């Protein structure tokens, strides 16, 4: 795999490590990451700072391009070691006339455990710890007397040596959020509960919040060992006009404070090159530099009066308010467009839901209609089949009817049945003939009038039920076929009967009982 202007096989192991570290933090494509690392002399920290804070002009490259072309260029590794401090100094000089990029610091994670040595080891090293604190306090006093010495040491010391100075005050190392909470608690204990809205999170999170909300971030750094700190806080920072200015929502101010005894505030002071306390800096998003850049647009060092402090804050805000207003207007327009799209999408979704509901109801109605048609067809088919089976059963039952006794049979039973259409059936039955025989004669009366088909058999699976009952008119008596018995026992030697049809509702009621 290769980039358009560089082959990964040509990278050294150190450069490959730097590339992997940089891409893991930023997630930038290799085609953009390698040129940025080359412009940063393969320094991962500088490259990451350029990625997040925006990449300004490179003073070192400009100074080097001004040299005669015949000057031999040193090799890459030598240039990294010899010109790193020169690059920093040239960058600081070039930015002195414009807004400085707001630095970001490496802080301890909130969930990072704090190492505590065992009690025995801590007890053994207590004398060494006391001697170290005594020497450090002496050097710190010497540094306060000669403030240029710490700055000179920071400019000449290596990054690894600077990293060892992150926690040399004896204060317990905490995460950024807990450190901010401790600073606010100590400030209130020292100066009382005051309406200063200090952000209770880390410095980097404060930068992100100011960038996201398009507000000005005021970074206030205190040094408790400085003589003017308490008086400046009491007379200037907590002055009514300063508090009113800070808490005025129209100024869009966020305030973050730190004690330089804490690791994070100490790193911030070094990154801002603070040489005099108390110190305040105004930071704001500068879209003309980069879409993600935060810049220092105001620096207030040393004791100041309340009027001077508010004037300098107001000046920094007014000079950088117009770009923020443009971004706010652009964001408001984007938000309005987004809201309009969401409303249109919501209306479209509601219309689509209504159409889906109508389509569902239409499908259900069509399915119900198809079911009804299918059920009607099934009922018609079942009715037709029943009629065919009934006709076949009648033909079959006619074959099994007993022959009518002759006139010479003295004990024969003579029955007269009147049909619903007015016709009468006159027939003689044997004395021992079952009542069902009479019902079969009435049911198959039409078949009796026609010729018998000797080849007809009983229909399979057909359960015949008589759809009428035989009753005598006066007195009314019902002779149900389900009662059984012979005709002679039920009716006697003769009788006149009527055919009474059975309704389906009545039949269903009889079956349910």
C-alpha positions in Angstrom: 0.0 0.0 0.0 1.4 3.4 -0.9 0.4 7.0 -0.9 0.6 9.1 -4.1 3.9 10.8 -3.1 5.4 8.5 -0.6 6.1 4.8 -0.2 5.5 3.2 3.2 8.4 0.9 2.7 10.8 3.8 2.8 9.7 4.8 6.3 12.0 3.9 9.2 10.8 2.1 12.3 10.5 5.3 14.3 8.5 7.0 11.5 6.2 4.0 11.2 5.6 4.1 15.0 4.9 7.9 14.8 2.5 7.3 11.9 0.6 4.5 13.8 0.3 6.6 16.9 -0.9 9.7 15.0 -3.5 7.8 12.9 -4.7 6.0 16.0 -5.4 9.3 17.8 -6.7 11.4 14.8 -8.1 8.7 12.4 -6.8 10.7 9.5 -6.1 9.1 6.1 -2.6 8.2 5.3 -2.6 10.5 2.2 -3.0 13.5 4.6 -1.3 12.1 7.7 2.2 11.5 6.1 2.6 15.0 4.6 1.5 16.6 8.0 3.9 14.4 9.9 6.7 15.4 7.5 5.9 19.1 8.0 5.9 18.5 11.7 9.4 16.8 11.5 7.7 13.5 12.5 6.9 14.9 16.0 3.6 13.3 16.9 2.6 15.9 19.5 3.2 18.8 17.1 1.2 16.9 14.4 -1.7 16.2 16.7 -1.8 19.8 17.8 -1.8 21.0 14.2 -4.6 18.5 13.4 -6.9 19.7 16.3 -5.9 23.4 16.5 -5.3 24.1 12.9 -2.1 24.4 11.0 -0.8 27.9 10.7 2.2 29.1 8.7 5.5 27.3 9.3 8.1 30.0 10.4 10.9 27.5 10.2 10.2 26.6 6.7 9.9 30.2 5.7 13.2 31.0 7.4 14.9 28.0 5.8 13.5 29.0 2.4 15.1 32.5 2.8 18.6 30.9 3.1 20.8 30.6 0.0 20.0 27.5 -2.1 23.6 26.4 -2.1 23.6 25.9 1.7 23.7 22.2 2.3 20.7 20.8 4.1 21.3 18.7 7.1 19.9 15.2 7.2 16.4 14.6 8.6 17.3 13.2 12.0 19.9 15.9 12.7 17.4 18.6 11.7 14.8 17.1 14.1 17.2 17.4 17.1 18.9 20.7 16.3 16.0 22.8 15.0 13.1 21.8 17.3 13.7 24.7 19.7 14.4 27.1 16.8 11.0 26.1 15.3 9.2 26.8 18.6 10.9 30.2 19.0 10.2 31.2 15.4 6.6 30.1 15.8 6.2 32.1 18.9 7.8 35.2 17.3 5.6 34.8 14.2 2.4 34.6 16.3 3.3 37.4 18.6 1.4 39.9 16.3 -1.7 37.7 15.9 -3.9 35.3 17.9 -1.9 32.4 19.4 -3.5 28.9 19.0 -5.1 27.8 22.3 -2.9 24.9 23.5 -4.2 21.6 24.6 -2.6 19.6 27.4 -2.2 15.9 28.2 -4.1 15.2 31.4 -4.7 12.3 33.6 -7.8 10.4 32.7 -10.7 10.5 35.1 -10.8 6.7 35.4 -7.0 6.3 35.7 -6.1 4.7 39.1 -3.8 6.6 41.4 -0.9 4.5 42.5 -0.3 4.4 46.2 2.8 2.6 47.5 2.6 0.2 50.4 2.8 1.7 53.8 6.1 0.1 54.6 7.8 1.5 51.4 6.2 4.9 52.0 7.6 4.9 55.6 11.1 3.9 54.4 11.2 6.7 51.8 9.8 9.4 54.0 13.2 11.0 54.8 14.0 11.1 51.1 10.6 12.6 50.4 11.2 15.4 53.0 14.6 16.2 51.6 13.2 16.3 48.1 10.4 18.7 49.1 12.8 20.9 51.0 15.1 21.2 47.9 12.2 21.7 45.6 10.8 24.5 47.8 14.2 26.2 47.7 14.4 26.0 43.9 10.8 27.2 43.6 11.6 30.3 45.8 14.7 30.9 43.7 12.5 30.6 40.5 10.1 33.2 41.9 12.9 35.6 42.5 14.2 35.0 39.0 11.1 34.3 36.9 13.1 34.0 33.6 14.9 30.9 34.8 11.8 28.5 34.7 11.0 29.7 31.2 14.5 29.2 30.1 14.6 25.7 31.5 11.3 24.8 29.8 12.7 26.0 26.4 15.9 24.0 26.7 14.8 20.9 28.6 13.7 17.8 26.6 10.0 16.8 26.6 10.7 13.7 28.6 12.3 15.9 31.4 9.5 18.3 31.3 7.0 15.5 31.7 8.6 14.6 35.1 7.6 18.0 36.4 3.9 17.5 36.1 3.3 16.7 39.8 6.0 18.1 42.0 3.8 20.0 44.5 2.9 17.1 46.7 -0.8 17.5 45.9 -2.7 14.3 45.1 -3.0 13.8 41.3 -6.7 13.7 40.2 -8.5 13.5 37.0 -9.5 16.8 35.2 -13.0 16.9 36.5 -12.0 16.1 40.1 -9.2 18.6 39.9 -11.7 21.3 38.8 -14.1 20.4 41.6 -11.2 20.7 44.1 -10.2 24.1 42.8 -13.8 25.4 43.1 -14.1 24.0 46.6 -10.8 25.6 47.7 -11.7 28.9 46.1 -15.0 29.0 47.9 -13.4 28.1 51.2 -10.8 30.9 50.7 -13.0 33.6 49.3 -16.6 32.5 50.2 -19.3 31.4 47.9 -19.3 33.8 45.0 -21.3 33.8 41.8 -18.5 33.0 39.5 -19.6 30.2 37.1 -16.4 28.2 37.0 -16.6 25.2 34.7 -16.4 21.9 36.7 -14.5 20.0 34.1 -11.0 19.8 32.6 -9.3 22.4 30.5 -9.6 20.4 27.3 -13.3 19.9 27.9 -13.7 23.6 28.5 -12.1 24.3 25.2 -14.4 21.8 23.5 -17.5 23.4 25.2 -16.4 26.9 24.1 -15.8 25.7 20.6 -19.1 23.9 20.4 -21.2 26.6 22.0 -19.4 29.5 20.2 -18.5 31.3 23.4 -15.5 33.0 24.9 -13.4 31.0 27.4 -11.7 33.0 30.1 -8.9 30.9 31.7 -7.9 32.2 35.1 -4.7 30.8 36.7 -3.7 31.4 40.3 -0.4 30.9 42.1 -1.1 30.8 45.9 2.5 31.6 46.6 2.2 34.9 44.8 1.6 37.9 47.1 -0.9 39.6 44.8 -3.2 36.7 44.3 -5.5 37.1 47.2 -5.8 40.9 46.8 -6.4 40.6 43.1 -9.1 38.0 43.6 -10.8 40.0 46.4 -10.5 43.5 44.8 -10.6 42.8 41.1 -12.1 39.4 40.2 -14.8 39.5 42.8 -15.6 43.2 42.2 -19.3 43.8 41.4 -18.7 45.2 38.0 -16.5 42.3 37.0 -19.0 39.8 38.3 -21.8 41.6 36.5 -19.8 41.5 33.3 -18.9 37.8 33.6 -22.5 36.8 34.4 -24.0 38.8 31.6 -25.4 36.3 29.2 -25.0 38.7 26.3 -21.2 38.4 26.6 -21.2 34.6 26.1 -18.5 34.0 28.6 -17.3 30.7 30.1 -14.8 30.7 33.0 -12.3 28.0 33.8 -9.9 28.4 36.7 -6.9 26.5 37.9 -4.3 26.4 40.6 -0.7 26.0 39.2 0.0 23.6 42.0 -2.2 21.1 40.1 -0.7 19.3 37.2 -3.2 20.4 34.6 -3.1 24.1 35.5 0.7 23.9 35.6 0.8 22.5 32.1 -1.7 25.2 30.9 0.6 27.9 32.3 3.6 26.5 30.6 1.8 26.1 27.3 0.6 29.8 27.6 4.1 30.9 28.6 2.8 32.6 31.8 5.6 34.5 33.6 3.5 36.7 35.9 0.6 35.9 38.2 -2.4 36.3 38.5 -3.1 35.5 34.9 -6.2 35.5 32.7 -6.5 34.6 29.0 -9.4 34.9 26.7 -9.8 32.2 24.1 -12.3 31.9 21.3 -13.0 29.9 18.1 -11.3 31.6 15.2 -12.9 30.3 11.9 -10.5 32.3 9.8 -7.6 30.0 11.0 -9.3 26.6 11.0 -12.8 25.1 11.4 -11.6 23.5 14.7 -9.1 26.2 15.9 -9.3 27.9 19.3 -7.0 30.9 19.7 -5.9 33.1 22.5 -7.2 36.6 21.7 -6.4 38.3 25.0 -3.8 38.0 27.8 -4.1 39.8 31.2 -1.1 39.2 33.4 -0.4 40.7 36.8 -2.5 42.8 39.1 -5.2 44.9 37.4 -8.1 47.1 38.5 -11.7 46.0 37.9 -12.2 48.6 35.2 -9.0 47.6 33.4 -10.0 43.9 33.6 -13.5 44.5 32.2 -12.2 46.9 29.5 -9.7 44.3 28.2 -12.3 41.6 28.3 -14.7 43.8 26.5 -12.1 44.7 23.9 -11.2 41.0 23.3 -14.9 40.1 22.9 -15.8 43.0 20.6 -12.9 42.4 18.3 -13.8 38.8 17.8 -17.6 38.9 18.0 -18.3 39.4 14.3 -16.9 36.0 13.1 -18.8 34.3 15.9 -22.0 36.0 14.9 -21.5 34.8 11.3 -21.0 31.3 12.5 -24.1 31.5 14.8 -26.1 32.8 11.9 -24.8 30.0 9.7 -25.6 27.5 12.4 -29.1 29.0 13.0 -29.7 28.8 9.2 -28.5 25.2 9.2 -30.7 24.4 12.2 -33.7 26.0 10.5 -33.0 24.0 7.4 -32.6 20.9 9.5 -35.8 21.6 11.4 -37.6 22.2 8.1 -36.2 18.9 6.7 -37.3 17.1 9.8 -40.8 18.6 9.6 -41.0 17.6 5.9 -39.7 14.2 6.7 -42.2 13.9 9.6 -45.0 15.0 7.3 -43.9 12.6 4.7 -43.7 9.8 7.3 -47.2 10.6 8.5 -48.5 10.7 4.9 -46.7 7.4 4.2 -48.2 5.9 7.4 -51.7 7.0 6.3 -51.1 5.5 2.9 -49.8 2.3 4.5 -52.9 2.1 6.8 -55.2 2.7 3.8 -53.4 0.0 1.8 -53.6 -2.4 4.8 -57.3 -1.7 5.2 -57.8 -2.2 1.5 -55.9 -5.5 1.6 -57.9 -6.6 4.6 -61.2 -5.7 2.9 -60.1 -7.6 -0.2 -59.0 -10.6 1.8 -62.4 -10.5 3.7 -64.3 -10.3 0.5 -62.2 -13.2 -0.9 -62.9 -15.2 2.2 -66.6 -14.5 2.0 -66.7 -15.4 -1.7 -64.8 -18.6 -1.0 -67.1 -19.4 1.9 -70.1 -18.8 -0.3 -68.6 -21.0 -3.0 -67.9 -23.7 -0.4 -71.4 -23.5 0.9 -72.8 -23.6 -2.6 -70.6 -26.6 -3.4 -71.6 -28.3 -0.1 -75.3 -27.6 -0.8 -75.0 -29.0 -4.3 -73.2 -32.0 -3.1 -75.8 -32.6 -0.4 -78.6 -32.3 -2.9 -76.8 -34.9 -5.1 -76.2 -37.2 -2.1 -79.8 -36.7 -1.0 -81.2 -37.6 -4.5 -78.9 -40.6 -4.5 -79.9 -41.6 -1.0 -83.6 -41.3 -2.0 -83.1 -43.7 -4.9 -81.2 -46.0 -2.7 -83.8 -45.9 0.1 -86.6 -46.5 -2.3 -85.0 -49.9 -3.2 -85.0 -50.9 0.5 -88.6 -50.0 1.2 -90.9 -52.8 2.1 -93.7 -53.6 -0.4 -97.1 -52.3 0.4 -99.4 -55.0 1.9 -102.4 -56.1 -0.1 -106.0 -55.8 0.9 -106.1 -59.3 2.1 -103.8 -58.4 5.1 -106.2 -57.8 7.9 -103.7 -56.2 10.4 -102.2 -53.7 8.0 -102.1 -50.1 9.0 -103.6 -47.5 6.7 -102.0 -44.0 6.8 -103.0 -40.8 5.0 -100.3 -38.1 4.9 -100.9 -34.6 3.5 -97.9 -33.0 2.0 -97.2 -29.2 2.2 -98.1 -28.7 -1.4 -101.6 -30.2 -0.8 -101.1 -33.7 -2.2 -102.0 -36.7 -0.2 -100.1 -40.0 0.2 -102.3 -43.0 0.9 -100.4 -46.1 1.8 -100.8 -49.3 3.7 -98.0 -50.6 6.0 -97.3 -53.9 7.7 -98.2 -54.0 11.4 -94.6 -54.4 12.4 -93.2 -51.6 10.1 -91.0 -49.1 11.9 -92.0 -45.4 12.1 -88.9 -44.6 10.0 -90.5 -46.5 7.2 -93.3 -44.0 7.1 -90.8 -41.1 7.1 -88.9 -42.7 4.2 -92.1 -43.1 2.1 -92.9 -39.4 2.6 -89.2 -38.4 1.8 -89.0 -40.6 -1.3 -92.5 -40.0 -2.6 -91.3 -38.5 -5.8 -88.9 -41.3 -6.4 -91.8 -43.8 -5.8 -93.6 -42.3 -8.7 -90.6 -42.8 -11.0 -88.9 -46.0 -12.1 -86.5 -47.5 -9.7 -82.8 -47.7 -10.5 -81.4 -50.9 -9.3 -77.7 -49.9 -9.7 -77.8 -47.0 -7.2 -75.9 -47.5 -3.9 -75.9 -45.6 -0.6 -73.7 -42.4 -0.9 -70.5 -42.6 1.1 -70.1 -40.2 4.0 -73.6 -38.9 3.8 -75.6 -38.6 7.0 -79.3 -38.2 6.1 -81.6 -36.2 8.3 -85.3 -35.7 7.8 -86.2 -32.1 7.4 -89.8 -32.5 8.5 -91.9 -34.1 11.2 -95.3 -35.9 11.1 -98.0 -34.6 13.3 -101.7 -35.4 13.8 -103.9 -32.3 13.7 -106.5 -32.9 16.4 -105.5 -33.6 19.0 -102.0 -32.4 18.1 -99.4 -35.1 18.5 -95.9 -35.2 17.1 -94.5 -38.5 15.9 -90.8 -37.9 15.8 -88.6 -40.3 13.9 -86.1 -40.2 16.6 -88.7 -41.7 19.0 -88.6 -45.0 17.1 -91.2 -47.8 17.5 -93.6 -49.3 15.1 -96.3 -47.4 13.2 -99.1 -49.5 14.8 -97.8 -48.8 18.3 -97.4 -45.0 17.7 -100.4 -44.2 15.4 -102.7 -47.2 15.6 -104.5 -49.0 12.8 -105.0 -45.8 10.8 -104.6 -42.1 10.9 -104.4 -38.8 9.1 -101.1 -37.0 9.4 -99.6 -33.7 8.3 -96.1 -33.0 7.1 -94.6 -30.1 9.1 -91.2 -28.7 7.8 -88.5 -28.1 10.3 -86.7 -24.7 10.1 -82.9 -24.5 10.3 -83.0 -22.3 13.4 -85.3 -24.7 15.1 -83.2 -27.6 14.1 -80.1 -26.0 15.5 -81.9 -25.2 18.7 -83.0 -28.9 19.0 -79.4 -30.0 18.4 -78.0 -27.6 21.1 -80.5 -28.9 23.6 
